[in-house]
Amino acid sequence: MRLVERLVHRGSGGLLLWALVTTLGCHAAAPVTAAKVAIATGGSSGVFYLVGKALAEAFDRRTGNVSATVLPGHSLEGSLDALVRGDVDLAFVDSDTTYVAYRKGTHDDPTPHTGIRALAVLFPTVVHVFARYDSGITRITDFRKRRLHVGPKGSEEARAAKLIFDSYRLGEKQVTFSFGSNDTIAADLRRGSIDGFAYWAPLRHRAIEQVAAQVDLRLLPIEYEQIALIQEHDERSRFLKSITIPKHTYPHQEHDVLTLAEDILLLCRADLSEAVVYDVTRTLFESVPDLARAHPAARAINLQRGPTTSIPLHPGAAHYYREQELPR
């Protein structure tokens, strides 16, 4: 007689055990509920949103353990504050803003954001300095006594432009900096109210391509000497690095152009489970072709650079990199 049959024949105790075995078996077969995560992606038409949306779709296709919702509308610091509050679970933020928030906090929450962790370096956001092609401006020093659009006052674009032009000893007495919305750049270039603009964005950003479709532009280089000066400016500037924009990236660009860039990171809450973050990290790198179809900037996502983040990695991400035999 089999074991279960013998137990049943022994009376009610056996029957109770039989009921327990049956119940446990039913629970073991129950489907696992996917973890739900919310991703802060900035504006609803930007690169972060497009890549974040593609990543959320990849979770649905590649794993049954994670389901994601994309939440646009947060600023960089706003995304960090939302992570700390628990309003979102993942966020796209640049390296230096992340580092400063982790150590000191943000403008709205000036306390160390130690509740955030990194999953991966994604792709660079790049300083573009363009001049109207017919302006005669071929170098940054040619902007002396000319007008440059630098984005909204207090923005990262304006900060980057000031750092760059200061390194050439070109301040607001030598160059007229125009502050305001980037939406008017093409119209301002056409009417001649500005001679060029500085834009801080991943390569092949839609906004730049829209301006280039309306106005002939020249992409200007930043020399190595100036890059070195900029990197030594303060603790945030050390996260800026030199990068080469390959020729033919933009119209009229016949040569490679040297400029500055900064890494964009994928961040998470420190209290997310190791299993969820492991699945997110694995799906990220397995889905690079899908993400690159959403925006070409994602082609730069590279496993070797993944763990080189400006704040500590989440244990789930570190687990994934260990499996790939990469340093943590």
VEXVEX-252125 format. One record per residue: residue in one letter; x, y, z of N, C-alpha, C in turn. Coordinates in steps of 0.2 Angstrom, whole numbers, padded with zeros to 4 digits, always signed. Atoms other than C-alpha are relative to their C-alpha. Example, Ala and Ser with C-alpha at 12.3 -4.5 7.8 and 13.67 -1.06 7.14 Angstrom:
a+0004-0006+0000+0062-0022+0039+0004+0006+0000/s-0004-0006-0001+0068-0005+0036-0004+0005+0003/
end
This chain:
m+0004-0006+0000+0000+0000+0000+0004+0006+0000/r-0004-0006+0001+0007+0017-0005-0001+0004+0007/l+0000-0004-0006+0011+0030+0009-0006+0004+0001/v+0006-0004-0001-0004+0041+0006-0006-0004+0002/e+0006+0004-0001-0016+0027+0006+0001-0003+0007/r-0001+0002-0007-0008+0020+0023-0003+0005+0005/l+0001-0005-0005-0010+0037+0031-0008+0001+0000/v+0007-0001+0000-0028+0039+0025-0004-0006+0004/h+0003+0006-0003-0032+0021+0032+0001+0001+0008/r-0001-0001-0007-0025+0027+0049-0005+0004+0004/g+0005-0004-0003-0040+0039+0052+0001+0007-0001/s+0001-0007+0001-0043+0057+0054+0007+0004-0001/g-0006-0004+0000-0025+0062+0057+0003-0001-0007/g-0002+0001+0007-0021+0054+0040-0003+0004-0005/l+0004-0004+0004-0035+0063+0032+0002+0007+0000/l-0002-0007-0001-0029+0080+0039+0007+0001-0004/l-0007+0000+0004-0011+0076+0032-0002+0000-0008/w+0002+0000+0007-0019+0072+0015-0003+0007-0002/a+0002-0006+0002-0028+0088+0015+0005+0005+0000/l-0006-0005+0000-0012+0098+0019+0004-0001-0006/v-0004+0002+0006-0003+0089+0005-0003+0003-0006/t+0003-0002+0006-0016+0093-0007+0000+0008-0001/t+0000-0007+0000-0017+0111-0002+0006+0003-0001/l-0006-0002+0001+0001+0114-0002+0002-0001-0008/g-0001+0001+0007+0002+0107-0020-0004+0005-0004/c+0004-0005+0004-0012+0119-0026+0004+0007+0001/h-0004-0007+0000-0002+0134-0019+0006+0000-0004/a-0006+0000+0004+0014+0128-0027-0001+0001-0007/a+0001+0000+0007+0006+0128-0044-0003+0007-0002/a+0002-0007+0001-0001+0146-0042+0005+0004-0004/p-0005-0005+0003+0006+0159-0054+0003+0005+0004/v-0003-0005-0003+0018+0171-0048-0002+0007-0002/t+0002-0007+0002+0012+0190-0048+0006+0004-0002/a-0005-0004+0002+0023+0201-0058+0001+0006+0005/a-0002-0006-0004+0032+0215-0048-0002+0006-0004/k+0002-0006+0003+0025+0232-0053+0005+0006+0001/v-0005-0006-0001+0038+0246-0056-0002+0006-0004/a+0001-0006+0004+0036+0264-0061+0006+0003-0002/i-0006-0003+0003+0049+0273-0072-0001+0007-0001/a+0000-0008+0001+0052+0292-0071+0005+0001-0006/t-0003-0001+0007+0057+0297-0089+0001+0007-0002/g+0000-0007+0003+0057+0316-0090-0006+0001-0004/g+0005-0002+0005+0047+0324-0104-0003-0006-0004/s+0003+0005+0003+0035+0314-0114+0002-0001-0007/s-0003+0000+0007+0044+0317-0131+0007-0001+0000/g-0007+0001+0000+0062+0315-0125+0003-0007-0001/v-0004+0006+0001+0075+0302-0127-0002-0005+0006/f+0001+0005-0006+0072+0295-0109-0006-0003+0000/y+0006+0003+0001+0054+0293-0112+0000-0006-0005/l+0000+0005+0005+0056+0284-0128+0004-0007+0002/v-0003+0006-0002+0069+0272-0121-0003-0003+0006/g+0003+0003-0006+0060+0270-0105-0006-0004-0002/k+0006+0004+0002+0044+0265-0114+0002-0006-0004/a-0003+0007+0004+0054+0252-0125+0002-0005+0006/l-0002+0005-0005+0061+0245-0109-0006-0003+0004/a+0006+0002-0003+0044+0244-0101-0003-0006-0004/e+0003+0005+0004+0038+0234-0116+0004-0006+0000/a-0004+0006+0000+0053+0223-0115-0001-0004+0006/f+0001+0004-0006+0049+0218-0097-0006-0005-0002/d+0006+0004+0002+0032+0212-0104+0002-0006-0004/r-0002+0005+0005+0040+0202-0118+0005-0005+0003/r-0005+0004-0002+0055+0195-0109+0000-0003+0007/t+0001+0002-0007+0050+0192-0091-0007+0000+0002/g+0006-0001-0003+0035+0188-0082+0000+0002+0007/n-0001-0002-0007+0042+0194-0066-0001+0008+0001/v+0000-0007-0001+0042+0213-0069-0005+0003-0005/s+0004-0003+0004+0028+0224-0076+0001+0008+0001/a-0002-0007-0001+0032+0243-0079-0005+0005-0002/t+0004-0006+0002+0023+0259-0080+0005+0006-0001/v-0004-0006+0001+0031+0275-0088-0003+0006+0003/l+0002-0006-0002+0029+0291-0079+0004+0006-0002/p-0003-0006+0003+0034+0306-0089-0001+0006+0005/g+0002-0006-0003+0035+0324-0082+0005+0002+0006/h-0005-0002-0005+0049+0324-0069+0006+0003-0002/s-0006-0003+0001+0064+0335-0069+0005-0005+0002/l-0005+0004-0002+0081+0327-0066+0000-0001+0008/e+0000+0000-0008+0081+0332-0047-0007-0003+0002/g+0007+0003-0001+0062+0328-0047+0000-0007+0000/s+0000+0008+0000+0065+0310-0052+0004-0003+0006/l-0004+0003-0006+0078+0308-0038-0004+0001+0006/d+0004-0001-0006+0066+0316-0025-0006-0006+0000/a+0006+0005+0001+0052+0304-0032+0003-0007+0002/l-0003+0006-0002+0064+0289-0029+0000-0001+0007/v+0000+0000-0008+0067+0294-0011-0007-0001+0003/r+0006+0000-0003+0049+0296-0008-0004-0006-0001/g+0004+0006+0002+0044+0280-0016-0005+0000-0005/d+0005-0002+0005+0033+0288-0029+0002-0004-0007/v-0003+0004+0006+0044+0279-0043+0005-0005+0002/d-0005+0005-0002+0055+0264-0043+0006+0000-0004/l-0006+0000+0005+0067+0267-0058+0000+0007-0003/a+0000-0007+0003+0073+0284-0066+0006+0000-0004/f-0005-0002+0004+0084+0291-0079+0003+0006+0002/v-0003-0006-0002+0096+0304-0072+0008+0000-0002/d-0007+0000+0001+0114+0310-0076+0004-0001+0006/s-0004+0003-0005+0129+0305-0067+0001+0006+0006/d-0001-0005-0005+0133+0322-0058-0005+0002+0004/t+0005-0001-0004+0116+0326-0053-0002-0005+0005/t+0000+0005-0005+0115+0309-0045+0005+0000+0005/y-0005+0000-0005+0131+0310-0036-0001+0006+0005/v+0001-0005-0004+0127+0327-0029-0006-0002+0005/a+0006+0002-0004+0110+0321-0023+0001-0006+0005/y-0002+0006-0005+0117+0305-0015+0004+0003+0006/r-0004-0002-0006+0129+0315-0005-0003+0006+0004/k+0002-0006-0003+0120+0331-0002-0007+0002+0000/g+0007-0001+0001+0102+0331-0008-0001+0004-0006/t+0002-0005+0006+0093+0342-0021-0003+0006+0003/h+0003-0006-0002+0086+0359-0021-0006+0000+0005/d+0006+0001-0004+0069+0354-0014+0001-0005+0006/d-0001+0005-0006+0076+0340-0002+0007+0000+0001/p-0007-0001-0001+0093+0346+0004+0003-0005+0005/t-0003+0005-0004+0097+0330+0013+0003-0006-0004/p-0003+0006+0004+0108+0315+0007-0005-0005-0003/h+0005+0005+0003+0098+0304-0005+0003-0007+0000/t-0003+0006-0001+0105+0288+0002-0004-0006-0002/g+0005+0006+0002+0090+0278-0003+0000-0001-0007/i+0000+0001+0007+0095+0278-0021+0006-0005-0002/r-0006+0004+0002+0106+0265-0030+0000+0000-0008/a-0001+0000+0007+0112+0263-0048-0001-0007-0003/l+0000+0006+0003+0108+0249-0060+0006+0000-0006/a-0005+0000+0006+0119+0254-0075+0001+0007-0003/v-0001-0005+0005+0127+0267-0086-0004-0001-0006/l+0004+0001+0006+0116+0269-0101+0004+0003-0006/f-0003-0003+0005+0122+0282-0114+0002+0007+0002/p-0002-0007-0002+0130+0299-0115-0005+0005-0002/t+0003-0006+0002+0121+0316-0115+0006+0004-0002/v-0006-0003+0003+0132+0327-0126-0001+0007-0001/v+0000-0008+0001+0136+0346-0127+0000+0001-0008/h+0000-0002+0007+0131+0352-0144+0001+0008-0001/v+0000-0008+0001+0137+0370-0149+0000+0001-0008/f+0001-0002+0007+0130+0375-0166+0000+0007-0002/a+0000-0006+0002+0132+0390-0176-0004+0000-0007/r+0003+0000+0007+0121+0396-0191+0006+0000-0005/y-0005+0001+0005+0131+0390-0206+0002+0006-0004/d-0002-0006+0004+0131+0407-0215+0003+0005+0005/s-0002-0005-0005+0137+0416-0199+0007+0002+0000/g-0007-0001+0000+0155+0414-0202+0004-0002+0006/i-0002+0003-0006+0157+0406-0185+0003-0007-0001/t-0003+0007+0001+0169+0391-0186+0003-0003+0006/r-0003+0002-0006+0176+0391-0169-0004+0003+0006/i+0003-0003-0005+0169+0394-0152+0002+0008+0002/t-0002-0007-0001+0180+0410-0150-0003+0005-0005/d+0003-0005+0005+0171+0417-0165-0007+0003+0002/f+0006-0003-0003+0156+0420-0154+0001+0006+0004/r-0001-0006-0003+0164+0435-0147-0004+0006-0003/k+0005-0006+0003+0151+0450-0149-0006-0003-0004/r+0005+0003+0003+0139+0437-0155-0006-0002+0005/r+0006+0002-0005+0122+0430-0148+0000-0008+0000/l+0000+0007+0000+0121+0412-0142-0006-0002+0005/h+0005+0003-0004+0105+0403-0136+0003-0005+0005/v-0003+0005-0005+0109+0393-0120-0006-0004+0004/g+0005+0004-0004+0092+0386-0114-0003+0004+0005/p+0003-0004-0006+0081+0391-0099+0005+0002+0005/k-0005-0002-0005+0090+0401-0086+0000-0005+0006/g-0001+0005-0006+0097+0389-0072+0000-0007-0003/s+0000+0007+0003+0096+0374-0084+0007-0003+0000/e-0006+0003+0001+0109+0361-0086+0004+0003-0006/e-0003-0003+0007+0112+0368-0104+0003+0006+0002/a-0003-0006-0002+0115+0385-0097+0006+0000+0004/r-0006+0001-0004+0127+0379-0084+0006-0003-0004/a-0005+0003+0004+0136+0369-0097+0003+0005-0005/a-0002-0006+0004+0137+0384-0109+0005+0004+0004/k-0004-0005-0004+0144+0395-0095+0007-0003+0001/l-0007+0003-0001+0158+0382-0091+0004+0000-0006/i-0004+0001+0006+0163+0380-0109+0002+0007-0002/f-0002-0007+0002+0163+0399-0113+0005+0003+0005/d-0005-0002-0005+0172+0403-0097+0007-0003-0001/s-0007+0003+0002+0186+0391-0102+0003+0003-0006/y-0002-0003+0005+0188+0401-0117+0001+0008+0001/r+0000-0007-0002+0188+0417-0107-0005+0005-0003/l+0005-0003+0003+0172+0422-0115-0006+0000+0005/g+0006+0000-0004+0159+0428-0102-0005+0004-0003/e+0006-0004+0002+0143+0438-0103+0002+0007-0003/k-0002-0007+0003+0153+0454-0107+0002-0001-0007/q-0002+0001+0007+0160+0446-0123-0005-0004-0004/v+0005+0003+0004+0145+0435-0128-0006+0001+0003/t+0007-0001-0003+0127+0439-0127-0004-0007+0000/f+0003+0006-0001+0119+0424-0119-0008+0001+0000/s+0008-0001+0001+0100+0422-0124-0003-0006+0004/f+0003+0005-0004+0090+0412-0111-0008+0000-0002/g+0007+0001+0002+0073+0405-0115-0001-0007-0002/s+0002+0006+0003+0063+0390-0122+0004-0002-0006/n-0003+0002+0006+0072+0379-0134-0005-0001-0006/d+0005+0001+0005+0056+0378-0144+0001+0005-0005/t+0000-0006+0004+0060+0395-0152+0007+0000-0004/i-0007-0001+0003+0078+0391-0158+0000+0000-0008/a+0000-0001+0007+0074+0388-0176-0002+0006-0003/a+0003-0006+0002+0063+0403-0178+0005+0006+0002/d-0004-0005-0002+0076+0414-0169+0006+0000-0004/l-0005+0000+0005+0090+0408-0180-0002+0002-0007/r+0002-0002+0007+0080+0411-0196-0001+0008+0000/r+0001-0007-0001+0076+0429-0190+0006+0004+0001/g-0006-0003-0002+0094+0432-0185+0001+0003+0007/s-0001-0003-0007+0091+0436-0167+0005-0004+0004/i-0005+0003-0003+0103+0423-0162+0005-0003-0006/d-0005+0003+0005+0119+0416-0171+0002-0007+0001/g-0002+0007-0001+0120+0399-0163-0004-0002+0006/f+0003+0003-0007+0114+0388-0148+0004-0005+0002/a-0003+0006-0003+0121+0376-0136-0006-0004+0003/y+0005+0005-0002+0111+0360-0133+0003-0006+0003/w-0002+0005-0004+0113+0347-0120-0004-0006-0001/a+0005+0006+0002+0106+0330-0127+0004-0006-0003/p-0003+0006+0003+0110+0312-0132+0000+0002-0008/l-0001-0001+0007+0116+0311-0150-0007-0002-0004/r+0005+0001+0004+0103+0312-0164-0007+0002+0004/h+0006-0002-0004+0090+0321-0152-0005+0003-0005/r+0005-0002+0004+0074+0324-0161+0000+0008-0001/a+0000-0008+0000+0074+0343-0156+0006+0003-0005/i-0005-0003+0004+0091+0346-0164-0001-0002-0008/e+0001+0002+0007+0086+0336-0180-0005+0005-0003/q+0005-0004+0003+0071+0347-0182+0002+0007-0001/v-0003-0006+0002+0081+0363-0181+0004-0001-0006/a-0005+0001+0006+0094+0356-0193-0004-0001-0007/a+0005+0001+0006+0079+0352-0205-0002+0007-0003/q+0002-0007+0002+0075+0371-0205+0005+0005-0001/v-0005-0005+0001+0091+0380-0204+0007-0004-0001/d-0007+0004+0001+0109+0375-0210+0004+0002+0006/l-0004-0001-0006+0120+0373-0195+0007-0003-0001/r-0007+0003-0001+0139+0370-0191+0001-0002+0007/l-0002+0003-0006+0144+0359-0177+0007+0002+0002/l-0006-0003-0002+0158+0367-0167+0004-0005+0005/p-0004+0004-0005+0172+0358-0158+0002+0003+0006/i-0003-0003-0006+0178+0360-0140+0007-0003+0000/e-0007+0002+0000+0197+0359-0139+0002-0004+0006/y-0002+0004-0006+0206+0347-0127+0002+0004+0005/e-0002-0004-0005+0214+0361-0118-0006+0003+0004/q+0006-0002-0003+0197+0368-0114-0004-0005+0004/i+0003+0006-0004+0190+0351-0109+0003-0001+0007/a-0004+0001-0007+0204+0349-0096-0002+0005+0005/l+0002-0005-0004+0200+0366-0089-0007-0001+0003/i+0006+0001-0002+0182+0362-0088-0001-0006+0005/q+0001+0006-0005+0184+0345-0079+0003+0002+0007/e-0003-0002-0006+0195+0354-0066-0004+0005+0004/h+0004-0006-0003+0181+0367-0062-0002-0002+0007/d+0003+0002-0007+0172+0358-0047-0001-0007+0000/e+0001+0007-0001+0167+0341-0041-0005-0003-0005/r+0005+0002+0005+0152+0340-0053+0003+0000-0007/s-0003+0000+0006+0163+0344-0068+0004-0006-0002/r-0005+0006+0002+0174+0329-0066-0004-0006-0003/f+0004+0005+0003+0159+0319-0072+0000+0001-0008/l+0000-0001+0007+0161+0327-0089+0006-0003-0003/k-0005+0004+0004+0171+0318-0102+0001+0002-0007/s-0001-0002+0007+0178+0321-0119-0004-0006-0004/i+0003+0005+0004+0168+0312-0133+0001+0003-0008/t+0000-0002+0007+0169+0312-0152-0007-0001-0004/i+0007+0001+0003+0153+0315-0162+0003-0002-0008/p-0002+0003+0006+0156+0304-0178-0002+0005-0006/k+0002-0004+0006+0156+0313-0195-0006-0002-0003/h+0006+0001+0003+0140+0314-0204-0006-0002+0005/t+0005+0000-0005+0130+0313-0188-0006+0005-0001/y+0005-0006+0002+0122+0330-0193+0002+0002-0007/p-0001-0003+0006+0120+0339-0209+0006+0004+0000/h-0006-0004+0000+0136+0348-0215+0006-0002+0004/q-0006+0003-0004+0147+0338-0203+0004-0004-0004/e-0005+0004+0004+0161+0332-0214+0005-0003+0004/h-0006+0003-0004+0173+0328-0200-0003-0002+0007/d+0001+0002-0007+0173+0320-0182+0000+0007+0004/v-0001-0006-0004+0170+0334-0169+0000-0002+0007/l-0002+0001-0007+0177+0334-0151-0005+0004+0004/t+0004-0004-0005+0165+0339-0137+0000-0003+0006/l+0000+0003-0006+0160+0335-0120-0007-0004+0001/a+0006+0004-0001+0147+0322-0113+0000-0002+0007/e+0001+0003-0007+0141+0315-0097-0005-0006+0000/d+0004+0006+0000+0134+0298-0093-0007+0001+0003/i+0007+0000-0003+0115+0295-0091+0000-0007+0004/l+0000+0006-0004+0112+0282-0077-0008-0003+0000/l+0006+0003-0002+0097+0270-0074+0001-0001+0008/l+0000+0000-0007+0093+0272-0055-0006-0004+0002/c+0006+0003-0003+0082+0263-0043+0000+0002+0007/r+0000+0000-0007+0076+0263-0025+0004-0005+0003/a-0004+0005-0003+0088+0255-0013-0004-0006+0003/d+0004+0005-0003+0074+0245-0005-0004-0005-0005/l+0003+0005+0004+0068+0236-0021+0004-0007+0001/s-0003+0007-0001+0071+0217-0020+0006-0001-0005/e-0006+0002+0005+0087+0210-0027-0002-0004-0006/a+0002+0004+0006+0077+0198-0038-0003+0004-0005/v+0003-0004+0005+0067+0212-0046+0006+0004-0004/v-0006-0004+0003+0083+0223-0049+0004-0005-0005/y-0004+0004+0004+0092+0208-0056-0004-0001-0007/d+0004+0001+0007+0078+0205-0069+0000+0006-0004/v+0000-0006+0003+0077+0223-0073+0007+0001-0004/t-0006-0001+0003+0096+0224-0076+0001-0005-0006/r+0000+0006+0005+0096+0207-0086-0004+0002-0006/t+0004-0002+0006+0082+0213-0097+0002+0006-0004/l-0003-0006+0003+0090+0230-0100+0005-0002-0005/f-0006+0002+0005+0106+0222-0108-0002-0004-0006/e+0003+0004+0005+0096+0209-0117-0004+0003-0005/s+0005-0004+0004+0085+0222-0125+0003+0006-0004/v-0004-0006+0003+0098+0234-0132-0003+0001-0007/p+0003-0001+0007+0092+0231-0150-0007+0003+0000/d+0007-0003+0000+0074+0235-0146+0000+0007+0003/l+0000-0006-0002+0079+0250-0136+0003+0005-0005/a-0003-0004+0006+0090+0256-0151-0005+0002-0005/r+0005-0001+0005+0075+0255-0162-0005+0006+0002/a+0004-0006-0003+0066+0267-0150+0003+0006-0001/h-0004-0006+0001+0080+0279-0151+0007-0002-0001/p-0007+0003+0001+0098+0277-0158+0005+0002+0005/a-0005-0001-0006+0106+0284-0142+0001-0006+0004/a-0001+0006-0004+0103+0267-0134+0005-0005-0003/r-0005+0004+0003+0115+0259-0146+0007+0000+0004/a-0006-0001-0004+0129+0266-0134-0001-0004+0007/i+0001+0004-0006+0122+0254-0120+0005-0005+0000/n-0005+0005+0000+0137+0243-0116+0001-0003+0006/l-0001+0004-0006+0139+0229-0104+0006+0002+0004/q-0006-0001-0004+0157+0233-0100+0000+0007+0004/r+0000-0006-0003+0153+0251-0095-0006+0000+0005/g+0006+0000-0004+0137+0246-0086+0001+0001+0007/p-0001-0001-0007+0144+0245-0068+0004+0006+0002/t-0004-0006-0002+0154+0261-0069-0004+0006+0002/t+0004-0005-0002+0142+0272-0060+0002+0004+0005/s-0003-0005-0005+0144+0287-0049-0002-0001+0007/i+0002+0001-0007+0135+0280-0034+0000-0008+0000/p+0000+0007-0001+0134+0262-0027-0005-0004-0004/l+0005+0004+0004+0126+0248-0037-0005-0003+0005/h+0005+0004-0003+0110+0240-0031+0003-0008+0000/p-0003+0007+0000+0115+0222-0025-0003-0005-0006/g+0003+0004+0006+0103+0215-0039+0004+0001-0006/a-0004-0002+0006+0113+0224-0052+0007-0003+0001/a-0006+0002-0001+0129+0219-0044+0000-0008-0001/h+0001+0008+0001+0123+0200-0044+0001-0001-0008/y+0000+0001+0007+0120+0202-0063+0007+0001-0003/y-0006-0001+0003+0137+0209-0067+0005-0005+0003/r-0005+0005-0002+0146+0196-0056-0001-0006-0005/e+0002+0006+0004+0137+0182-0067+0004+0001-0007/q-0003-0001+0006+0144+0191-0082+0008+0001+0000/e-0008+0000-0002+0162+0191-0074+0002+0007-0001/l-0002-0007+0000+0162+0210-0073+0002+0003+0007/p-0001-0003-0007+0169+0221-0059-0006+0003+0003/r+0006-0004-0003+0156+0228-0047+0002+0007+0002/
end
